[in-house]
Amino acid sequence: MGTGDCIQEIVEFIDIVVTIVGLLSHLWDTTATVGGMVAPVTYPSSNVRVVDDEIPGRPRPEDLVRMSAPLSHELTAELDGAVEYAGVGIEEVLLAALGRAIARTIGVGFVTVSGLTTVQPIRLCCAEERGMPANALLAEVREALTPARQLSNSPADVVFSFLGLPPDPSLGPLQLTDGPALGVLAYRAKGQLEMDWWFDGRRLDRSTVEELTTQFGLGLIGLTSEAVPA
């Protein structure tokens, strides 16, 4: 093989190496760009039924169960601090935490919520952190509470009410007379936020409600720690 042929082969080999390096460099740049992107917000589209068993008919008084799950003084203080810092309503944070709890316990989607907190029923978004971060979920709840987004005469899946003072004892059972299997009363007492979870024991298992209360607390911790002023 002549000297000219060797030089030509060397030049061709260098061209191939340069091409490969260029392709790899482009691939690395693309990967870095994609990896640095913020994950898009995922909006649920399905409806969630907050029941374990579909049993027709109104519950009897003995079917209604109350589970008390108050927030600790520390978590109540964290909630109040987040409300002041992020400039959000306490009802928005509590409803968002309820949405987190339902998503983690039952499934991702939407539930119809009525009660004293809402003028008309609303569609509450139930999403986990990986699909919707704290501020996005709070913004969704805030929008759902506006008159333009509220529903009219829609049957509720859950009843939720935030009260400044302890409620009349009859209010808890009354929440469930029109069909929902779950009703939540939140109110101030003894320097902390009390949470009374009323449920129809025919349609919801106690273990499900216990898990909802646990996930509510965890969801609230996440929301209060991550929420920032809009």
C-alpha positions in Angstrom: 0.0 0.0 0.0 1.4 3.4 -1.0 2.0 6.4 1.3 -0.8 8.3 -0.5 -3.4 5.6 0.2 -2.4 5.5 3.9 -2.8 9.2 4.2 -6.2 9.1 2.5 -7.4 6.3 4.9 -6.2 8.4 7.9 -8.1 11.4 6.7 -11.3 9.4 6.2 -11.0 7.8 9.6 -10.6 11.3 11.2 -13.7 12.5 9.4 -15.7 9.5 10.7 -14.5 10.2 14.3 -15.4 13.9 14.0 -18.9 13.0 12.8 -19.5 10.5 15.6 -18.3 13.0 18.2 -20.6 15.6 16.8 -23.6 13.3 17.0 -22.8 12.3 20.5 -22.4 16.0 21.5 -25.8 16.8 20.0 -27.4 13.8 21.9 -25.8 14.9 25.2 -27.1 18.5 24.7 -30.6 17.2 23.9 -30.6 14.9 27.0 -29.5 17.7 29.2 -32.2 20.1 27.9 -35.0 17.5 28.3 -33.7 16.6 31.8 -33.7 20.2 32.9 -37.3 20.8 31.8 -40.0 21.2 34.4 -42.5 18.3 34.3 -45.8 19.4 32.9 -48.9 19.6 35.2 -51.1 16.6 34.7 -54.8 17.3 35.1 -57.0 14.3 36.0 -60.0 13.6 33.8 -61.9 10.8 35.5 -64.5 10.9 38.3 -63.7 9.2 41.6 -66.3 7.5 43.7 -65.6 7.9 47.4 -67.1 4.5 48.5 -65.9 1.0 49.1 -69.4 -0.6 48.4 -72.3 0.7 46.4 -75.3 0.2 48.6 -78.5 2.0 47.7 -80.8 3.7 50.2 -80.4 6.3 52.9 -78.3 5.3 55.9 -79.9 4.7 59.3 -78.7 6.7 62.3 -76.7 3.7 63.5 -74.9 3.5 60.2 -73.3 6.9 60.6 -69.9 6.9 62.3 -67.8 9.8 63.5 -64.0 9.6 63.5 -62.1 12.4 65.2 -58.7 13.2 63.8 -57.5 16.7 65.0 -54.5 18.4 63.7 -51.7 18.8 66.2 -50.9 22.2 67.6 -47.7 22.2 65.5 -49.4 21.3 62.2 -52.2 23.9 63.0 -49.5 26.5 63.4 -47.8 25.4 60.2 -51.2 25.7 58.4 -51.8 29.2 59.7 -48.2 30.2 58.7 -48.6 28.9 55.2 -51.9 30.7 54.7 -50.3 34.0 55.7 -47.0 33.5 53.8 -48.5 32.2 50.5 -51.6 34.4 50.6 -54.1 31.6 50.2 -57.4 30.9 52.0 -57.4 28.2 54.7 -60.4 26.6 52.9 -58.3 26.3 49.8 -55.4 24.5 51.6 -57.8 22.2 53.4 -59.7 21.3 50.2 -56.4 20.7 48.4 -55.2 18.4 51.3 -58.5 16.5 51.0 -57.8 16.1 47.2 -54.4 14.8 48.0 -55.8 12.3 50.5 -58.4 11.0 48.1 -55.9 10.6 45.3 -53.5 8.6 47.5 -56.2 6.5 49.2 -58.8 5.9 46.5 -57.6 7.3 43.2 -56.7 10.2 41.0 -59.5 12.2 39.4 -62.3 14.6 40.4 -64.9 14.4 43.2 -68.0 16.6 43.6 -67.8 18.5 46.9 -70.6 20.4 48.6 -71.0 21.9 52.1 -70.9 25.2 54.0 -67.5 26.1 52.5 -68.9 26.3 49.0 -72.0 28.2 47.8 -72.6 25.5 45.1 -71.0 22.1 44.6 -67.5 22.1 43.1 -65.3 19.6 41.3 -62.4 19.0 43.5 -59.2 17.9 41.8 -57.6 14.9 43.4 -54.0 14.6 42.3 -50.7 13.4 43.7 -47.5 15.5 43.9 -45.9 14.0 40.8 -48.9 15.0 38.7 -49.6 18.4 40.2 -47.3 20.3 42.6 -48.6 22.3 45.5 -49.1 25.7 43.9 -50.8 24.2 40.8 -53.2 22.3 43.0 -54.0 25.3 45.2 -54.6 27.4 42.0 -57.0 24.7 40.7 -58.9 24.6 44.0 -59.1 28.5 44.1 -60.5 28.5 40.5 -63.0 25.8 41.3 -64.4 27.9 44.2 -65.2 30.8 41.9 -68.8 31.2 40.9 -68.0 30.6 37.2 -66.7 27.1 38.0 -69.2 26.0 40.6 -71.8 23.4 39.7 -75.5 23.7 40.1 -77.6 20.9 41.6 -75.0 18.2 41.2 -75.1 15.4 43.7 -72.1 15.5 46.1 -69.6 12.7 46.6 -68.2 14.4 49.7 -69.4 17.1 52.0 -66.8 19.5 53.5 -67.3 22.4 55.8 -64.8 24.7 57.5 -66.2 26.4 60.6 -64.8 29.0 62.9 -66.4 27.5 66.0 -67.4 23.9 67.1 -70.6 22.9 65.2 -73.9 21.8 66.5 -73.8 18.1 67.2 -76.6 17.4 64.7 -74.6 18.9 61.8 -72.3 15.9 61.4 -75.1 13.3 60.6 -77.0 15.8 58.6 -74.2 16.0 56.1 -74.9 12.5 54.9 -78.7 12.5 54.6 -78.7 13.3 50.9 -76.3 10.6 49.6 -72.6 11.3 50.2 -70.8 8.6 52.1 -68.2 11.0 53.6 -68.6 14.3 55.4 -65.7 16.3 56.9 -66.2 19.1 59.5 -63.2 21.2 60.3 -63.3 23.8 63.1 -61.2 25.6 65.7 -61.1 24.4 69.3 -58.5 24.4 72.1 -55.9 26.1 69.9 -55.9 23.5 67.2 -57.9 22.5 64.1 -60.4 19.7 64.9 -61.3 17.4 62.1 -64.5 15.3 62.4 -64.8 12.6 59.7 -68.3 11.4 59.4 -69.0 8.4 57.2 -71.7 5.9 56.2 -70.3 2.6 57.6 -72.3 0.6 55.1 -70.4 2.1 52.1 -67.0 3.1 53.6 -64.8 0.8 55.6 -63.3 2.3 58.8 -59.8 1.4 57.5 -60.4 3.5 54.4 -61.4 6.5 56.4 -58.4 6.0 58.7 -56.1 6.0 55.7 -57.8 9.2 54.4 -57.1 11.0 57.7 -53.5 9.9 57.6 -53.0 10.9 54.0 -54.8 14.2 54.7 -52.2 15.1 57.4 -49.3 14.1 55.1 -50.8 16.0 52.2 -51.3 19.1 54.4 -47.6 18.9 55.5 -46.5 18.8 51.8 -48.8 21.7 50.8 -47.8 23.9 53.7 -44.1 23.3 53.2 -44.2 23.8 49.4 -46.7 26.6 48.8 -45.2 29.9 47.8 -46.8 33.3 47.0 -48.4 33.2 43.6 
